[in-house]
Amino acid sequence: MKIVGQHYGSYMASLSMRKLREERGNTYWGMDDDTRDRLRSKLMPSVLSYQSVP
């Protein structure tokens, strides 16, 4: 599980990049933690349900 998370970690981070707005109204690119957590929660059941072909 840990190895798969490390392998896809940078890909999930790049998918989680969004334009965010700070208090002063300036926009910048940053990681949306909610999106990253949703991607991670979708990946984990897939890893657990994987069955290799004999």
Buried (B, 14 or more C-beta within 10 A) or exposed (E): EEEEEEEBEEEBEEBBEEEEEEEEEEEEEEBBEEBBEEBBEEBEEEEEEEEEEE
